[in-house]
């Protein structure tokens, strides 16, 4: 083999309609040419309409999953999504440190599109205390950035202030997605010294399921492949925009993203 296979781990919940969570992460990983591995934190019954049921995986099983892949296959980069329970936050933070996992991207999943709470206030506090100092990039949307920073965000200056506050909690880079702000959906990266803006164009149409998952998964892949954080962020934004444009209506609610593989397609 000419090039080593890059191994990327997703630590997240299972989505039964495969529109988000580990199922979508694996599709992104495969589409972008890396080998994907999974750690399941919770099993959800959900579809394009919303989340109906959630059952957490015991923290010791979450930790054991991380141990299994880290000790055998190795991990070039790791994406963390839905953690759901405070005890799982601590278990993941412990194993990230113990297994010396680097290039960690945290998508701080706090609530689903339908409003279902996916992480408690206690869980958010533990993310700030135990997990953020181990993270290379955190990718909150505006509502998540408001919760993490404790400030209201309605302007670019607010975004910058929130990024500085979150950066002060110990992570290396803060990348706030601007889709919830009025105007163009520009993203903002803060590395502790400089702000970098990634302009976006708003795409009209129905909501698309799993955009945050796809964004952080693509970002993680590009970091695993050696991109700088700004280059990876620029790629992820463009990649998700294309996935949104090609999303289709398969259920009764949000659109779902589709991926062409080897010249084929997964729809008629």
Buried (B, 14 or more C-beta within 10 A) or exposed (E): EEEEEBBBBBBBBBBBBBBBBBBBBBBBBBBBEBBBBBBBBBBBEBBBBBBEEBEBBEBEBBBBBBBEBBEEEEBBBBBBBBBBBBBBBBBBBBBBEEBEBEBBBBBBBBBBBEEBEBBBEEBBEBBBBBBBBBBBBBBBBBEBBBBBBEEEBEEBEBBBBBBBBBBEBBBBBBBBBBBBBEEEBBBBBBBEEEBBEBEBEEBEEEEBBBBBBBBBBBBBBBBBBEBEBBEBBBBBBEBBBEBBEBBEEBEEBBBBBBBEEEEEEEEE
